[in-house]
Amino acid sequence: MPLSATKNTRAAAAAAAAAAANDPAAAPAADASPASDATGVSCVSVGALCYLQQQQKQQQQQQKQQHQQHNQQRQQHHEQQQQQQQQQQQQQQQQQQELQRCIGLAHNWRLERFIEALVAQQQQQQQQQHQHQHQHQHHQQQQQQQQQQEAEEDKEEEENDDEC
């Protein structure tokens, strides 16, 4: 490759880079270099095309990376939402279980108090019945004693009557 072609290629690449960067001072210089190869295609055009293709590839790669990052973020966000929902469900289940346990304890406590009250009432009734029976028996004993005394008195009176 002749030395002038290498210079022209470097100049074309620099001019293409400056033109692509929208540097108004360098753009006329790129237009002013009429170097071309045997096919008539200017070196500036080839260099600019190469530079633009590289820029396009970089942009595509950046967009691809951004899409991947966005998808990862969406997936992570979705996973976080699922985890939060699971945690909320677990907390709700725990709260429900605790509530059921408390209700059970309260129910058992009320049931125990009810049973205690029922037992106390039955004991009181039994005591009253026992006292009533005891009073009734005592009354019967008094009546029997009274009847026996009356019978003995009647006997004594009869015996006294017989003696007379």
Contact map, one row per residue, 1 for C-alpha under 8 A:
11101100000000000000000000000000000000000000000000000000000000000000000000000000000000000000000000000000000000000000000000000000000000000000000000000000000000000000
11111100000000000000000000000000000000000000000000000000000000000000000000000000000000000000000000000000000000000000000000000000000000000000000000000000000000000000
11111110000000000000000000000000000000000000000000000000000000000000000000000000000000000000000000000000000000000000000000000000000000000000000000000000000000000000
01111111000000000000000000000000000000000000000000000000000000000000000000000000000000000000000000000000000000000000000000000000000000000000000000000000000000000000
11111111100000000000000000000000000000000000000000000000000000000000000000000000000000000000000000000000000000000000000000000000000000000000000000000000000000000000
11111111110000000000000000000000000000000000000000000000000000000000000000000000000000000000000000000000000000000000000000000000000000000000000000000000000000000000
00111111111000000000000000000000000000000000000000000000000000000000000000000000000000000000000000000000000000000000000000000000000000000000000000000000000000000000
00011111111100000000000000000000001000000010000000000000000000000000000000000000000000000000000000000000000000000000000000000000000000000000000000000000000000000000
00001111111110000000000000000000000000000011001000000000000000000000000000000000000000000000000000000000000000000000000000000000000000000000000000000000000000000000
00000111111111000000000000000000000000000000000000000000000000000000000000000000000000000000000000000000000000000000000000000000000000000000000000000000000000000000
00000011111111100000000000000000000000000001000000000000000000000000000000000000000000000000000000000000000000000000000000000000000000000000000000000000000000000000
00000001111111110000000000000100100000000011101100000000000000000000000000000000000000000000000000000000000000000000000000000000000000000000000000000000000000000000
00000000111111111000000000000000000000000001001100100000000000000000000000000000000000000000000000000000000000000000000000000000000000000000000000000000000000000000
00000000011111111100000000000000000000000000000000000000000000000000000000000000000000000000000000000000000000000000000000000000000000000000000000000000000000000000
00000000001111111110000001101100000000000001000100000000000000000000000000000000000000000000000000000000000000000000000000000000000000000000000000000000000000000000
00000000000111111111000000000100000000000001101100100000000000000000000000000000000000000000000000000000000000000000000000000000000000000000000000000000000000000000
00000000000011111111100000000000000000000000000100100000000000000000000000000000000000000000000000000000000000000000000000000000000000000000000000000000000000000000
00000000000001111111111001100000000000000000000000000000000000000000000000000000000000000000000000000000000000000000000000000000000000000000000000000000000000000000
00000000000000111111111101100100000000000000000000000000000000000000000000000000000000000000000000000000000000000000000000000000000000000000000000000000000000000000
00000000000000011111111000000000000000000000000100110000000000000000000000000000000000000000000000000000000000000000000000000000000000000000000000000000000000000000
00000000000000001111111000000000000000000000000000000000000000000000000000000000000000000000000000000000000000000000000000000000000000000000000000000000000000000000
00000000000000000111111100100000000000000000000000000000000000000000000000000000000000000000000000000000000000000000000000000000000000000000000000000000000000000000
00000000000000000111111111100000000000000000000000000000000000000000000000000000000000000000000000000000000000000000000000000000000000000000000000000000000000000000
00000000000000000010011111110000000000000000000000000000000000000000000000000000000000000000000000000000000000000000000000000000000000000000000000000000000000000000
00000000000000000000001111111000000000000000000000000000000000000000000000000000000000000000000000000000000000000000000000000000000000000000000000000000000000000000
00000000000000100110001111111100000000000000000000000000000000000000000000000000000000000000000000000000000000000000000000000000000000000000000000000000000000000000
00000000000000100110011111111110000000000000000000000000000000000000000000000000000000000000000000000000000000000000000000000000000000000000000000000000000000000000
00000000000000000000000111111111000000000000000000000000000000000000000000000000000000000000000000000000000000000000000000000000000000000000000000000000000000000000
00000000000000100000000011111111100000000000000000000000000000000000000000000000000000000000000000000000000000000000000000000000000000000000000000000000000000000000
00000000000100110010000001111111100000000001000000000000000000000000000000000000000000000000000000000000000000000000000000000000000000000000000000000000000000000000
00000000000000000000000000111111110000000000000000000000000000000000000000000000000000000000000000000000000000000000000000000000000000000000000000000000000000000000
00000000000000000000000000011111110000000000000000000000000000000000000000000000000000000000000000000000000000000000000000000000000000000000000000000000000000000000
00000000000100000000000000001111111000000001000000000000000000000000000000000000000000000000000000000000000000000000000000000000000000000000000000000000000000000000
00000000000000000000000000000011111100000100000000000000000000000000000000000000000000000000000000000000000000000000000000000000000000000000000000000000000000000000
00000001000000000000000000000000111110000111000000000000000000000000000000000000000000000000000000000000000000000000000000000000000000000000000000000000000000000000
00000000000000000000000000000000011111111110000000000000000000000000000000000000000000000000000000000000000000000000000000000000000000000000000000000000000000000000
00000000000000000000000000000000001111111110000000000000000000000000000000000000000000000000000000000000000000000000000000000000000000000000000000000000000000000000
00000000000000000000000000000000000111111000000000000000000000000000000000000000000000000000000000000000000000000000000000000000000000000000000000000000000000000000
00000000000000000000000000000000000111111000000000000000000000000000000000000000000000000000000000000000000000000000000000000000000000000000000000000000000000000000
00000000000000000000000000000000000111111100000000000000000000000000000000000000000000000000000000000000000000000000000000000000000000000000000000000000000000000000
00000000000000000000000000000000000111111110110000000000000000000000000000000000000000000000000000000000000000000000000000000000000000000000000000000000000000000000
00000000000000000000000000000000011110011111110000000000000000000000000000000000000000000000000000000000000000000000000000000000000000000000000000000000000000000000
00000001100100000000000000000000001110001111111000000000000000000000000000000000000000000000000000000000000000000000000000000000000000000000000000000000000000000000
00000000101110110000000000000100101000000111111100000000000000000000000000000000000000000000000000000000000000000000000000000000000000000000000000000000000000000000
00000000000100010000000000000000000000001111111110000000000000000000000000000000000000000000000000000000000000000000000000000000000000000000000000000000000000000000
00000000000000000000000000000000000000001111111111000000000000000000000000000000000000000000000000000000000000000000000000000000000000000000000000000000000000000000
00000000100110010000000000000000000000000011111111100000000000000000000000000000000000000000000000000000000000000000000000000000000000000000000000000000000000000000
00000000000110111001000000000000000000000001111111110000000000000000000000000000000000000000000000000000000000000000000000000000000000000000000000000000000000000000
00000000000000000000000000000000000000000000111111111000000000000000000000000000000000000000000000000000000000000000000000000000000000000000000000000000000000000000
00000000000000000000000000000000000000000000011111111100000000000000000000000000000000000000000000000000000000000000000000000000000000000000000000000000000000000000
00000000000010011001000000000000000000000000001111111110000000000000000000000000000000000000000000000000000000000000000000000000000000000000000000000000000000000000
00000000000000000001000000000000000000000000000111111111000000000000000000000000000000000000000000000000000000000000000000000000000000000000000000000000000000000000
00000000000000000000000000000000000000000000000011111111100000000000000000000000000000000000000000000000000000000000000000000000000000000000000000000000000000000000
00000000000000000000000000000000000000000000000001111111110000000000000000000000000000000000000000000000000000000000000000000000000000000000000000000000000000000000
00000000000000000000000000000000000000000000000000111111111000000000000000000000000000000000000000000000000000000000000000000000000000000000000000000000000000000000
00000000000000000000000000000000000000000000000000011111111100000000000000000000000000000000000000000000000000000000000000000000000000000000000000000000000000000000
00000000000000000000000000000000000000000000000000001111111110000000000000000000000000000000000000000000000000000000000000000000000000000000000000000000000000000000
00000000000000000000000000000000000000000000000000000111111111000000000000000000000000000000000000000000000000000000000000000000000000000000000000000000000000000000
00000000000000000000000000000000000000000000000000000011111111100000000000000000000000000000000000000000000000000000000000000000000000000000000000000000000000000000
00000000000000000000000000000000000000000000000000000001111111110000000000000000000000000000000000000000000000000000000000000000000000000000000000000000000000000000
00000000000000000000000000000000000000000000000000000000111111111000000000000000000000000000000000000000000000000000000000000000000000000000000000000000000000000000
00000000000000000000000000000000000000000000000000000000011111111100000000000000000000000000000000000000000000000000000000000000000000000000000000000000000000000000
00000000000000000000000000000000000000000000000000000000001111111110000000000000000000000000000000000000000000000000000000000000000000000000000000000000000000000000
00000000000000000000000000000000000000000000000000000000000111111111000000000000000000000000000000000000000000000000000000000000000000000000000000000000000000000000
00000000000000000000000000000000000000000000000000000000000011111111100000000000000000000000000000000000000000000000000000000000000000000000000000000000000000000000
00000000000000000000000000000000000000000000000000000000000001111111110000000000000000000000000000000000000000000000000000000000000000000000000000000000000000000000
00000000000000000000000000000000000000000000000000000000000000111111111000000000000000000000000000000000000000000000000000000000000000000000000000000000000000000000
00000000000000000000000000000000000000000000000000000000000000011111111100000000000000000000000000000000000000000000000000000000000000000000000000000000000000000000
00000000000000000000000000000000000000000000000000000000000000001111111110000000000000000000000000000000000000000000000000000000000000000000000000000000000000000000
00000000000000000000000000000000000000000000000000000000000000000111111111000000000000000000000000000000000000000000000000000000000000000000000000000000000000000000
00000000000000000000000000000000000000000000000000000000000000000011111111100000000000000000000000000000000000000000000000000000000000000000000000000000000000000000
00000000000000000000000000000000000000000000000000000000000000000001111111110000000000000000000000000000000000000000000000000000000000000000000000000000000000000000
00000000000000000000000000000000000000000000000000000000000000000000111111111000000000000000000000000000000000000000000000000000000000000000000000000000000000000000
00000000000000000000000000000000000000000000000000000000000000000000011111111100000000000000000000000000000000000000000000000000000000000000000000000000000000000000
00000000000000000000000000000000000000000000000000000000000000000000001111111110000000000000000000000000000000000000000000000000000000000000000000000000000000000000
00000000000000000000000000000000000000000000000000000000000000000000000111111111000000000000000000000000000000000000000000000000000000000000000000000000000000000000
00000000000000000000000000000000000000000000000000000000000000000000000011111111100000000000000000000000000000000000000000000000000000000000000000000000000000000000
00000000000000000000000000000000000000000000000000000000000000000000000001111111110000000000000000000000000000000000000000000000000000000000000000000000000000000000
00000000000000000000000000000000000000000000000000000000000000000000000000111111111000000000000000000000000000000000000000000000000000000000000000000000000000000000
00000000000000000000000000000000000000000000000000000000000000000000000000011111111100000000000000000000000000000000000000000000000000000000000000000000000000000000
00000000000000000000000000000000000000000000000000000000000000000000000000001111111110000000000000000000000000000000000000000000000000000000000000000000000000000000
00000000000000000000000000000000000000000000000000000000000000000000000000000111111111000000000000000000000000000000000000000000000000000000000000000000000000000000
00000000000000000000000000000000000000000000000000000000000000000000000000000011111111100000000000000000000000000000000000000000000000000000000000000000000000000000
00000000000000000000000000000000000000000000000000000000000000000000000000000001111111110000000000000000000000000000000000000000000000000000000000000000000000000000
00000000000000000000000000000000000000000000000000000000000000000000000000000000111111111000000000000000000000000000000000000000000000000000000000000000000000000000
00000000000000000000000000000000000000000000000000000000000000000000000000000000011111111100000000000000000000000000000000000000000000000000000000000000000000000000
00000000000000000000000000000000000000000000000000000000000000000000000000000000001111111110000000000000000000000000000000000000000000000000000000000000000000000000
00000000000000000000000000000000000000000000000000000000000000000000000000000000000111111111000000000000000000000000000000000000000000000000000000000000000000000000
00000000000000000000000000000000000000000000000000000000000000000000000000000000000011111111100000000000000000000000000000000000000000000000000000000000000000000000
00000000000000000000000000000000000000000000000000000000000000000000000000000000000001111111110000000000000000000000000000000000000000000000000000000000000000000000
00000000000000000000000000000000000000000000000000000000000000000000000000000000000000111111111000000000000000000000000000000000000000000000000000000000000000000000
00000000000000000000000000000000000000000000000000000000000000000000000000000000000000011111111100000000000000000000000000000000000000000000000000000000000000000000
00000000000000000000000000000000000000000000000000000000000000000000000000000000000000001111111110000000000000000000000000000000000000000000000000000000000000000000
00000000000000000000000000000000000000000000000000000000000000000000000000000000000000000111111111000000000000000000000000000000000000000000000000000000000000000000
00000000000000000000000000000000000000000000000000000000000000000000000000000000000000000011111111100000000000000000000000000000000000000000000000000000000000000000
00000000000000000000000000000000000000000000000000000000000000000000000000000000000000000001111111110000000000000000000000000000000000000000000000000000000000000000
00000000000000000000000000000000000000000000000000000000000000000000000000000000000000000000111111111000000000000000000000000000000000000000000000000000000000000000
00000000000000000000000000000000000000000000000000000000000000000000000000000000000000000000011111111100000000000000000000000000000000000000000000000000000000000000
00000000000000000000000000000000000000000000000000000000000000000000000000000000000000000000001111111110000000000000000000000000000000000000000000000000000000000000
00000000000000000000000000000000000000000000000000000000000000000000000000000000000000000000000111111111000000000000000000000000000000000000000000000000000000000000
00000000000000000000000000000000000000000000000000000000000000000000000000000000000000000000000011111111100000000000000000000000000000000000000000000000000000000000
00000000000000000000000000000000000000000000000000000000000000000000000000000000000000000000000001111111110000000000000000000000000000000000000000000000000000000000
00000000000000000000000000000000000000000000000000000000000000000000000000000000000000000000000000111111111000000000000000000000000000000000000000000000000000000000
00000000000000000000000000000000000000000000000000000000000000000000000000000000000000000000000000011111111100000000000000000000000000000000000000000000000000000000
00000000000000000000000000000000000000000000000000000000000000000000000000000000000000000000000000001111111110000000000000000000000000000000000000000000000000000000
00000000000000000000000000000000000000000000000000000000000000000000000000000000000000000000000000000111111111000000000000000000000000000000000000000000000000000000
00000000000000000000000000000000000000000000000000000000000000000000000000000000000000000000000000000011111111100000000000000000000000000000000000000000000000000000
00000000000000000000000000000000000000000000000000000000000000000000000000000000000000000000000000000001111111110000000000000000000000000000000000000000000000000000
00000000000000000000000000000000000000000000000000000000000000000000000000000000000000000000000000000000111111111000000000000000000000000000000000000000000000000000
00000000000000000000000000000000000000000000000000000000000000000000000000000000000000000000000000000000011111111100000000000000000000000000000000000000000000000000
00000000000000000000000000000000000000000000000000000000000000000000000000000000000000000000000000000000001111111110000000000000000000000000000000000000000000000000
00000000000000000000000000000000000000000000000000000000000000000000000000000000000000000000000000000000000111111111000000000000000000000000000000000000000000000000
00000000000000000000000000000000000000000000000000000000000000000000000000000000000000000000000000000000000011111111100000000000000000000000000000000000000000000000
00000000000000000000000000000000000000000000000000000000000000000000000000000000000000000000000000000000000001111111110000000000000000000000000000000000000000000000
00000000000000000000000000000000000000000000000000000000000000000000000000000000000000000000000000000000000000111111111000000000000000000000000000000000000000000000
00000000000000000000000000000000000000000000000000000000000000000000000000000000000000000000000000000000000000011111111100000000000000000000000000000000000000000000
00000000000000000000000000000000000000000000000000000000000000000000000000000000000000000000000000000000000000001111111110000000000000000000000000000000000000000000
00000000000000000000000000000000000000000000000000000000000000000000000000000000000000000000000000000000000000000111111111000000000000000000000000000000000000000000
00000000000000000000000000000000000000000000000000000000000000000000000000000000000000000000000000000000000000000011111111100000000000000000000000000000000000000000
00000000000000000000000000000000000000000000000000000000000000000000000000000000000000000000000000000000000000000001111111110000000000000000000000000000000000000000
00000000000000000000000000000000000000000000000000000000000000000000000000000000000000000000000000000000000000000000111111111000000000000000000000000000000000000000
00000000000000000000000000000000000000000000000000000000000000000000000000000000000000000000000000000000000000000000011111111100000000000000000000000000000000000000
00000000000000000000000000000000000000000000000000000000000000000000000000000000000000000000000000000000000000000000001111111110000000000000000000000000000000000000
00000000000000000000000000000000000000000000000000000000000000000000000000000000000000000000000000000000000000000000000111111111000000000000000000000000000000000000
00000000000000000000000000000000000000000000000000000000000000000000000000000000000000000000000000000000000000000000000011111111100000000000000000000000000000000000
00000000000000000000000000000000000000000000000000000000000000000000000000000000000000000000000000000000000000000000000001111111110000000000000000000000000000000000
00000000000000000000000000000000000000000000000000000000000000000000000000000000000000000000000000000000000000000000000000111111111000000000000000000000000000000000
00000000000000000000000000000000000000000000000000000000000000000000000000000000000000000000000000000000000000000000000000011111111100000000000000000000000000000000
00000000000000000000000000000000000000000000000000000000000000000000000000000000000000000000000000000000000000000000000000001111111110000000000000000000000000000000
00000000000000000000000000000000000000000000000000000000000000000000000000000000000000000000000000000000000000000000000000000111111111000000000000000000000000000000
00000000000000000000000000000000000000000000000000000000000000000000000000000000000000000000000000000000000000000000000000000011111111100000000000000000000000000000
00000000000000000000000000000000000000000000000000000000000000000000000000000000000000000000000000000000000000000000000000000001111111110000000000000000000000000000
00000000000000000000000000000000000000000000000000000000000000000000000000000000000000000000000000000000000000000000000000000000111111111000000000000000000000000000
00000000000000000000000000000000000000000000000000000000000000000000000000000000000000000000000000000000000000000000000000000000011111111100000000000000000000000000
00000000000000000000000000000000000000000000000000000000000000000000000000000000000000000000000000000000000000000000000000000000001111111110000000000000000000000000
00000000000000000000000000000000000000000000000000000000000000000000000000000000000000000000000000000000000000000000000000000000000111111111000000000000000000000000
00000000000000000000000000000000000000000000000000000000000000000000000000000000000000000000000000000000000000000000000000000000000011111111100000000000000000000000
00000000000000000000000000000000000000000000000000000000000000000000000000000000000000000000000000000000000000000000000000000000000001111111110000000000000000000000
00000000000000000000000000000000000000000000000000000000000000000000000000000000000000000000000000000000000000000000000000000000000000111111111000000000000000000000
00000000000000000000000000000000000000000000000000000000000000000000000000000000000000000000000000000000000000000000000000000000000000011111111100000000000000000000
00000000000000000000000000000000000000000000000000000000000000000000000000000000000000000000000000000000000000000000000000000000000000001111111110000000000000000000
00000000000000000000000000000000000000000000000000000000000000000000000000000000000000000000000000000000000000000000000000000000000000000111111111000000000000000000
00000000000000000000000000000000000000000000000000000000000000000000000000000000000000000000000000000000000000000000000000000000000000000011111111100000000000000000
00000000000000000000000000000000000000000000000000000000000000000000000000000000000000000000000000000000000000000000000000000000000000000001111111110000000000000000
00000000000000000000000000000000000000000000000000000000000000000000000000000000000000000000000000000000000000000000000000000000000000000000111111111000000000000000
00000000000000000000000000000000000000000000000000000000000000000000000000000000000000000000000000000000000000000000000000000000000000000000011111111100000000000000
00000000000000000000000000000000000000000000000000000000000000000000000000000000000000000000000000000000000000000000000000000000000000000000001111111110000000000000
00000000000000000000000000000000000000000000000000000000000000000000000000000000000000000000000000000000000000000000000000000000000000000000000111111111000000000000
00000000000000000000000000000000000000000000000000000000000000000000000000000000000000000000000000000000000000000000000000000000000000000000000011111111100000000000
00000000000000000000000000000000000000000000000000000000000000000000000000000000000000000000000000000000000000000000000000000000000000000000000001111111110000000000
00000000000000000000000000000000000000000000000000000000000000000000000000000000000000000000000000000000000000000000000000000000000000000000000000111111111000000000
00000000000000000000000000000000000000000000000000000000000000000000000000000000000000000000000000000000000000000000000000000000000000000000000000011111111100000000
00000000000000000000000000000000000000000000000000000000000000000000000000000000000000000000000000000000000000000000000000000000000000000000000000001111111110000000
00000000000000000000000000000000000000000000000000000000000000000000000000000000000000000000000000000000000000000000000000000000000000000000000000000111111111000000
00000000000000000000000000000000000000000000000000000000000000000000000000000000000000000000000000000000000000000000000000000000000000000000000000000011111111100000
00000000000000000000000000000000000000000000000000000000000000000000000000000000000000000000000000000000000000000000000000000000000000000000000000000001111111110000
00000000000000000000000000000000000000000000000000000000000000000000000000000000000000000000000000000000000000000000000000000000000000000000000000000000111111111000
00000000000000000000000000000000000000000000000000000000000000000000000000000000000000000000000000000000000000000000000000000000000000000000000000000000011111111100
00000000000000000000000000000000000000000000000000000000000000000000000000000000000000000000000000000000000000000000000000000000000000000000000000000000001111111110
00000000000000000000000000000000000000000000000000000000000000000000000000000000000000000000000000000000000000000000000000000000000000000000000000000000000111111111
00000000000000000000000000000000000000000000000000000000000000000000000000000000000000000000000000000000000000000000000000000000000000000000000000000000000011111111
00000000000000000000000000000000000000000000000000000000000000000000000000000000000000000000000000000000000000000000000000000000000000000000000000000000000001111111
00000000000000000000000000000000000000000000000000000000000000000000000000000000000000000000000000000000000000000000000000000000000000000000000000000000000000111111
00000000000000000000000000000000000000000000000000000000000000000000000000000000000000000000000000000000000000000000000000000000000000000000000000000000000000011111
